[in-house]
Every structure is written in C-alpha cells, then in structure tokens.
Amino acid sequence: MDRLWLMLLCVYGIVNLVVFGLYAADKAKAKKGAWRTPEIKLMTAGVVGIIGALLGMVVCHHKTKKPLFSVGLPVIFFVEAALAVFVYLKYIR
C-alpha cells in the first residue's frame, strides 16, 4: 500500500511540473508576441495540477491580473484541499 501512495505522489508531482511548464511556456510566448495557449486549457490544466498552476502564476507572474486566474486558482486550491481532507477523514484514516 505504501508503494501505491508513493507512486501516486510521484505522478501528481510530474503532472504539476508539466502544468508549471505550460504556464511558463505561455508566459514566454506572451513576451515574444507568439501564439498563446488558450485560457480554457490553462485553467483546465490548473484544475488537474493546481500546485503547478499556482506556482506558474506566482513565479512567472503570469495571469496575475486576470480575475479568472487570480481568484479562480486559489478557490480551486481550497476546494481540492477540502476534498482531500474529507476523503482522508472519511475513507482512509
């Protein structure tokens, strides 16, 4: 069982690294005036890898002035954290 949790944690870490890379790449494209990643894809990636999205937003200063991201991503984070605590307390502990 411990190996399963370790594997899931590693997969979650990789997903968040990919999401962070997506945000960083979009910021680089914005600076160059190149074709951009659609916001819906960035937000969807943020739902899947919320930590990577938040880090990408803060570290790269990307999408910080857009309420959809500056408010939406923290809300998603707290909802996912509350859900994780609920699942842990109800089913795992």
Phi and psi in radians as a Rosetta constraint file:
Dihedral C 1 N 2 CA 2 C 2 CIRCULARHARMONIC -1.123 0.35
Dihedral N 2 CA 2 C 2 N 3 CIRCULARHARMONIC -0.637 0.35
Dihedral C 2 N 3 CA 3 C 3 CIRCULARHARMONIC -1.148 0.35
Dihedral N 3 CA 3 C 3 N 4 CIRCULARHARMONIC -0.629 0.35
Dihedral C 3 N 4 CA 4 C 4 CIRCULARHARMONIC -1.077 0.35
Dihedral N 4 CA 4 C 4 N 5 CIRCULARHARMONIC -0.819 0.35
Dihedral C 4 N 5 CA 5 C 5 CIRCULARHARMONIC -1.119 0.35
Dihedral N 5 CA 5 C 5 N 6 CIRCULARHARMONIC -0.679 0.35
Dihedral C 5 N 6 CA 6 C 6 CIRCULARHARMONIC -1.124 0.35
Dihedral N 6 CA 6 C 6 N 7 CIRCULARHARMONIC -0.744 0.35
Dihedral C 6 N 7 CA 7 C 7 CIRCULARHARMONIC -1.126 0.35
Dihedral N 7 CA 7 C 7 N 8 CIRCULARHARMONIC -0.762 0.35
Dihedral C 7 N 8 CA 8 C 8 CIRCULARHARMONIC -1.097 0.35
Dihedral N 8 CA 8 C 8 N 9 CIRCULARHARMONIC -0.687 0.35
Dihedral C 8 N 9 CA 9 C 9 CIRCULARHARMONIC -1.124 0.35
Dihedral N 9 CA 9 C 9 N 10 CIRCULARHARMONIC -0.717 0.35
Dihedral C 9 N 10 CA 10 C 10 CIRCULARHARMONIC -1.121 0.35
Dihedral N 10 CA 10 C 10 N 11 CIRCULARHARMONIC -0.765 0.35
Dihedral C 10 N 11 CA 11 C 11 CIRCULARHARMONIC -1.103 0.35
Dihedral N 11 CA 11 C 11 N 12 CIRCULARHARMONIC -0.747 0.35
Dihedral C 11 N 12 CA 12 C 12 CIRCULARHARMONIC -1.091 0.35
Dihedral N 12 CA 12 C 12 N 13 CIRCULARHARMONIC -0.690 0.35
Dihedral C 12 N 13 CA 13 C 13 CIRCULARHARMONIC -1.110 0.35
Dihedral N 13 CA 13 C 13 N 14 CIRCULARHARMONIC -0.752 0.35
Dihedral C 13 N 14 CA 14 C 14 CIRCULARHARMONIC -1.126 0.35
Dihedral N 14 CA 14 C 14 N 15 CIRCULARHARMONIC -0.743 0.35
Dihedral C 14 N 15 CA 15 C 15 CIRCULARHARMONIC -1.037 0.35
Dihedral N 15 CA 15 C 15 N 16 CIRCULARHARMONIC -0.761 0.35
Dihedral C 15 N 16 CA 16 C 16 CIRCULARHARMONIC -1.182 0.35
Dihedral N 16 CA 16 C 16 N 17 CIRCULARHARMONIC -0.597 0.35
Dihedral C 16 N 17 CA 17 C 17 CIRCULARHARMONIC -1.118 0.35
Dihedral N 17 CA 17 C 17 N 18 CIRCULARHARMONIC -0.736 0.35
Dihedral C 17 N 18 CA 18 C 18 CIRCULARHARMONIC -1.111 0.35
Dihedral N 18 CA 18 C 18 N 19 CIRCULARHARMONIC -0.750 0.35
Dihedral C 18 N 19 CA 19 C 19 CIRCULARHARMONIC -1.132 0.35
Dihedral N 19 CA 19 C 19 N 20 CIRCULARHARMONIC -0.739 0.35
Dihedral C 19 N 20 CA 20 C 20 CIRCULARHARMONIC -1.024 0.35
Dihedral N 20 CA 20 C 20 N 21 CIRCULARHARMONIC -0.775 0.35
Dihedral C 20 N 21 CA 21 C 21 CIRCULARHARMONIC -1.069 0.35
Dihedral N 21 CA 21 C 21 N 22 CIRCULARHARMONIC -0.650 0.35
Dihedral C 21 N 22 CA 22 C 22 CIRCULARHARMONIC -1.097 0.35
Dihedral N 22 CA 22 C 22 N 23 CIRCULARHARMONIC -0.781 0.35
Dihedral C 22 N 23 CA 23 C 23 CIRCULARHARMONIC -1.157 0.35
Dihedral N 23 CA 23 C 23 N 24 CIRCULARHARMONIC -0.734 0.35
Dihedral C 23 N 24 CA 24 C 24 CIRCULARHARMONIC -1.131 0.35
Dihedral N 24 CA 24 C 24 N 25 CIRCULARHARMONIC -0.723 0.35
Dihedral C 24 N 25 CA 25 C 25 CIRCULARHARMONIC -1.137 0.35
Dihedral N 25 CA 25 C 25 N 26 CIRCULARHARMONIC -0.695 0.35
Dihedral C 25 N 26 CA 26 C 26 CIRCULARHARMONIC -1.159 0.35
Dihedral N 26 CA 26 C 26 N 27 CIRCULARHARMONIC -0.643 0.35
Dihedral C 26 N 27 CA 27 C 27 CIRCULARHARMONIC -1.132 0.35
Dihedral N 27 CA 27 C 27 N 28 CIRCULARHARMONIC -0.725 0.35
Dihedral C 27 N 28 CA 28 C 28 CIRCULARHARMONIC -1.097 0.35
Dihedral N 28 CA 28 C 28 N 29 CIRCULARHARMONIC -0.695 0.35
Dihedral C 28 N 29 CA 29 C 29 CIRCULARHARMONIC -1.135 0.35
Dihedral N 29 CA 29 C 29 N 30 CIRCULARHARMONIC -0.642 0.35
Dihedral C 29 N 30 CA 30 C 30 CIRCULARHARMONIC -1.130 0.35
Dihedral N 30 CA 30 C 30 N 31 CIRCULARHARMONIC -0.692 0.35
Dihedral C 30 N 31 CA 31 C 31 CIRCULARHARMONIC -1.165 0.35
Dihedral N 31 CA 31 C 31 N 32 CIRCULARHARMONIC -0.571 0.35
Dihedral C 31 N 32 CA 32 C 32 CIRCULARHARMONIC -1.536 0.35
Dihedral N 32 CA 32 C 32 N 33 CIRCULARHARMONIC -0.176 0.35
Dihedral C 32 N 33 CA 33 C 33 CIRCULARHARMONIC 1.306 0.35
Dihedral N 33 CA 33 C 33 N 34 CIRCULARHARMONIC 0.409 0.35
Dihedral C 33 N 34 CA 34 C 34 CIRCULARHARMONIC -1.516 0.35
Dihedral N 34 CA 34 C 34 N 35 CIRCULARHARMONIC 3.101 0.35
Dihedral C 34 N 35 CA 35 C 35 CIRCULARHARMONIC -1.042 0.35
Dihedral N 35 CA 35 C 35 N 36 CIRCULARHARMONIC 2.393 0.35
Dihedral C 35 N 36 CA 36 C 36 CIRCULARHARMONIC -1.882 0.35
Dihedral N 36 CA 36 C 36 N 37 CIRCULARHARMONIC 2.762 0.35
Dihedral C 36 N 37 CA 37 C 37 CIRCULARHARMONIC -1.336 0.35
Dihedral N 37 CA 37 C 37 N 38 CIRCULARHARMONIC 2.285 0.35
Dihedral C 37 N 38 CA 38 C 38 CIRCULARHARMONIC -1.037 0.35
Dihedral N 38 CA 38 C 38 N 39 CIRCULARHARMONIC 2.522 0.35
Dihedral C 38 N 39 CA 39 C 39 CIRCULARHARMONIC -1.040 0.35
Dihedral N 39 CA 39 C 39 N 40 CIRCULARHARMONIC -0.608 0.35
Dihedral C 39 N 40 CA 40 C 40 CIRCULARHARMONIC -1.105 0.35
Dihedral N 40 CA 40 C 40 N 41 CIRCULARHARMONIC -0.624 0.35
Dihedral C 40 N 41 CA 41 C 41 CIRCULARHARMONIC -1.221 0.35
Dihedral N 41 CA 41 C 41 N 42 CIRCULARHARMONIC -0.694 0.35
Dihedral C 41 N 42 CA 42 C 42 CIRCULARHARMONIC -1.116 0.35
Dihedral N 42 CA 42 C 42 N 43 CIRCULARHARMONIC -0.733 0.35
Dihedral C 42 N 43 CA 43 C 43 CIRCULARHARMONIC -1.199 0.35
Dihedral N 43 CA 43 C 43 N 44 CIRCULARHARMONIC -0.711 0.35
Dihedral C 43 N 44 CA 44 C 44 CIRCULARHARMONIC -1.104 0.35
Dihedral N 44 CA 44 C 44 N 45 CIRCULARHARMONIC -0.734 0.35
Dihedral C 44 N 45 CA 45 C 45 CIRCULARHARMONIC -1.088 0.35
Dihedral N 45 CA 45 C 45 N 46 CIRCULARHARMONIC -0.618 0.35
Dihedral C 45 N 46 CA 46 C 46 CIRCULARHARMONIC -1.129 0.35
Dihedral N 46 CA 46 C 46 N 47 CIRCULARHARMONIC -0.590 0.35
Dihedral C 46 N 47 CA 47 C 47 CIRCULARHARMONIC -1.170 0.35
Dihedral N 47 CA 47 C 47 N 48 CIRCULARHARMONIC -0.689 0.35
Dihedral C 47 N 48 CA 48 C 48 CIRCULARHARMONIC -1.319 0.35
Dihedral N 48 CA 48 C 48 N 49 CIRCULARHARMONIC -0.735 0.35
Dihedral C 48 N 49 CA 49 C 49 CIRCULARHARMONIC -2.228 0.35
Dihedral N 49 CA 49 C 49 N 50 CIRCULARHARMONIC 1.266 0.35
Dihedral C 49 N 50 CA 50 C 50 CIRCULARHARMONIC -1.102 0.35
Dihedral N 50 CA 50 C 50 N 51 CIRCULARHARMONIC -0.635 0.35
Dihedral C 50 N 51 CA 51 C 51 CIRCULARHARMONIC -1.176 0.35
Dihedral N 51 CA 51 C 51 N 52 CIRCULARHARMONIC -0.759 0.35
Dihedral C 51 N 52 CA 52 C 52 CIRCULARHARMONIC -1.097 0.35
Dihedral N 52 CA 52 C 52 N 53 CIRCULARHARMONIC -0.669 0.35
Dihedral C 52 N 53 CA 53 C 53 CIRCULARHARMONIC -1.160 0.35
Dihedral N 53 CA 53 C 53 N 54 CIRCULARHARMONIC -0.794 0.35
Dihedral C 53 N 54 CA 54 C 54 CIRCULARHARMONIC -1.111 0.35
Dihedral N 54 CA 54 C 54 N 55 CIRCULARHARMONIC -0.739 0.35
Dihedral C 54 N 55 CA 55 C 55 CIRCULARHARMONIC -1.140 0.35
Dihedral N 55 CA 55 C 55 N 56 CIRCULARHARMONIC -0.701 0.35
Dihedral C 55 N 56 CA 56 C 56 CIRCULARHARMONIC -1.089 0.35
Dihedral N 56 CA 56 C 56 N 57 CIRCULARHARMONIC -0.670 0.35
Dihedral C 56 N 57 CA 57 C 57 CIRCULARHARMONIC -1.180 0.35
Dihedral N 57 CA 57 C 57 N 58 CIRCULARHARMONIC -0.765 0.35
Dihedral C 57 N 58 CA 58 C 58 CIRCULARHARMONIC -1.364 0.35
Dihedral N 58 CA 58 C 58 N 59 CIRCULARHARMONIC -0.854 0.35
Dihedral C 58 N 59 CA 59 C 59 CIRCULARHARMONIC -1.186 0.35
Dihedral N 59 CA 59 C 59 N 60 CIRCULARHARMONIC -0.752 0.35
Dihedral C 59 N 60 CA 60 C 60 CIRCULARHARMONIC -1.598 0.35
Dihedral N 60 CA 60 C 60 N 61 CIRCULARHARMONIC -0.038 0.35
Dihedral C 60 N 61 CA 61 C 61 CIRCULARHARMONIC 0.915 0.35
Dihedral N 61 CA 61 C 61 N 62 CIRCULARHARMONIC 0.854 0.35
Dihedral C 61 N 62 CA 62 C 62 CIRCULARHARMONIC -1.944 0.35
Dihedral N 62 CA 62 C 62 N 63 CIRCULARHARMONIC 2.239 0.35
Dihedral C 62 N 63 CA 63 C 63 CIRCULARHARMONIC 1.141 0.35
Dihedral N 63 CA 63 C 63 N 64 CIRCULARHARMONIC 0.429 0.35
Dihedral C 63 N 64 CA 64 C 64 CIRCULARHARMONIC -1.318 0.35
Dihedral N 64 CA 64 C 64 N 65 CIRCULARHARMONIC -0.361 0.35
Dihedral C 64 N 65 CA 65 C 65 CIRCULARHARMONIC -1.652 0.35
Dihedral N 65 CA 65 C 65 N 66 CIRCULARHARMONIC -0.083 0.35
Dihedral C 65 N 66 CA 66 C 66 CIRCULARHARMONIC -1.614 0.35
Dihedral N 66 CA 66 C 66 N 67 CIRCULARHARMONIC 2.062 0.35
Dihedral C 66 N 67 CA 67 C 67 CIRCULARHARMONIC -0.999 0.35
Dihedral N 67 CA 67 C 67 N 68 CIRCULARHARMONIC -0.576 0.35
Dihedral C 67 N 68 CA 68 C 68 CIRCULARHARMONIC -0.965 0.35
Dihedral N 68 CA 68 C 68 N 69 CIRCULARHARMONIC -0.631 0.35
Dihedral C 68 N 69 CA 69 C 69 CIRCULARHARMONIC -1.661 0.35
Dihedral N 69 CA 69 C 69 N 70 CIRCULARHARMONIC -0.806 0.35
Dihedral C 69 N 70 CA 70 C 70 CIRCULARHARMONIC -1.170 0.35
Dihedral N 70 CA 70 C 70 N 71 CIRCULARHARMONIC -0.474 0.35
Dihedral C 70 N 71 CA 71 C 71 CIRCULARHARMONIC -1.795 0.35
Dihedral N 71 CA 71 C 71 N 72 CIRCULARHARMONIC -0.754 0.35
Dihedral C 71 N 72 CA 72 C 72 CIRCULARHARMONIC -1.095 0.35
Dihedral N 72 CA 72 C 72 N 73 CIRCULARHARMONIC -0.790 0.35
Dihedral C 72 N 73 CA 73 C 73 CIRCULARHARMONIC -1.142 0.35
Dihedral N 73 CA 73 C 73 N 74 CIRCULARHARMONIC -0.779 0.35
Dihedral C 73 N 74 CA 74 C 74 CIRCULARHARMONIC -1.074 0.35
Dihedral N 74 CA 74 C 74 N 75 CIRCULARHARMONIC -0.636 0.35
Dihedral C 74 N 75 CA 75 C 75 CIRCULARHARMONIC -1.097 0.35
Dihedral N 75 CA 75 C 75 N 76 CIRCULARHARMONIC -0.787 0.35
Dihedral C 75 N 76 CA 76 C 76 CIRCULARHARMONIC -1.047 0.35
Dihedral N 76 CA 76 C 76 N 77 CIRCULARHARMONIC -0.723 0.35
Dihedral C 76 N 77 CA 77 C 77 CIRCULARHARMONIC -1.027 0.35
Dihedral N 77 CA 77 C 77 N 78 CIRCULARHARMONIC -0.857 0.35
Dihedral C 77 N 78 CA 78 C 78 CIRCULARHARMONIC -1.185 0.35
Dihedral N 78 CA 78 C 78 N 79 CIRCULARHARMONIC -0.614 0.35
Dihedral C 78 N 79 CA 79 C 79 CIRCULARHARMONIC -1.138 0.35
Dihedral N 79 CA 79 C 79 N 80 CIRCULARHARMONIC -0.789 0.35
Dihedral C 79 N 80 CA 80 C 80 CIRCULARHARMONIC -1.148 0.35
Dihedral N 80 CA 80 C 80 N 81 CIRCULARHARMONIC -0.673 0.35
Dihedral C 80 N 81 CA 81 C 81 CIRCULARHARMONIC -1.135 0.35
Dihedral N 81 CA 81 C 81 N 82 CIRCULARHARMONIC -0.763 0.35
Dihedral C 81 N 82 CA 82 C 82 CIRCULARHARMONIC -1.108 0.35
Dihedral N 82 CA 82 C 82 N 83 CIRCULARHARMONIC -0.706 0.35
Dihedral C 82 N 83 CA 83 C 83 CIRCULARHARMONIC -1.119 0.35
Dihedral N 83 CA 83 C 83 N 84 CIRCULARHARMONIC -0.715 0.35
Dihedral C 83 N 84 CA 84 C 84 CIRCULARHARMONIC -1.113 0.35
Dihedral N 84 CA 84 C 84 N 85 CIRCULARHARMONIC -0.737 0.35
Dihedral C 84 N 85 CA 85 C 85 CIRCULARHARMONIC -1.118 0.35
Dihedral N 85 CA 85 C 85 N 86 CIRCULARHARMONIC -0.751 0.35
Dihedral C 85 N 86 CA 86 C 86 CIRCULARHARMONIC -1.042 0.35
Dihedral N 86 CA 86 C 86 N 87 CIRCULARHARMONIC -0.852 0.35
Dihedral C 86 N 87 CA 87 C 87 CIRCULARHARMONIC -1.089 0.35
Dihedral N 87 CA 87 C 87 N 88 CIRCULARHARMONIC -0.725 0.35
Dihedral C 87 N 88 CA 88 C 88 CIRCULARHARMONIC -1.075 0.35
Dihedral N 88 CA 88 C 88 N 89 CIRCULARHARMONIC -0.871 0.35
Dihedral C 88 N 89 CA 89 C 89 CIRCULARHARMONIC -1.192 0.35
Dihedral N 89 CA 89 C 89 N 90 CIRCULARHARMONIC -0.612 0.35
Dihedral C 89 N 90 CA 90 C 90 CIRCULARHARMONIC -1.431 0.35
Dihedral N 90 CA 90 C 90 N 91 CIRCULARHARMONIC -0.694 0.35
Dihedral C 90 N 91 CA 91 C 91 CIRCULARHARMONIC -2.065 0.35
Dihedral N 91 CA 91 C 91 N 92 CIRCULARHARMONIC -0.414 0.35
Dihedral C 91 N 92 CA 92 C 92 CIRCULARHARMONIC -1.770 0.35
Dihedral N 92 CA 92 C 92 N 93 CIRCULARHARMONIC -0.781 0.35
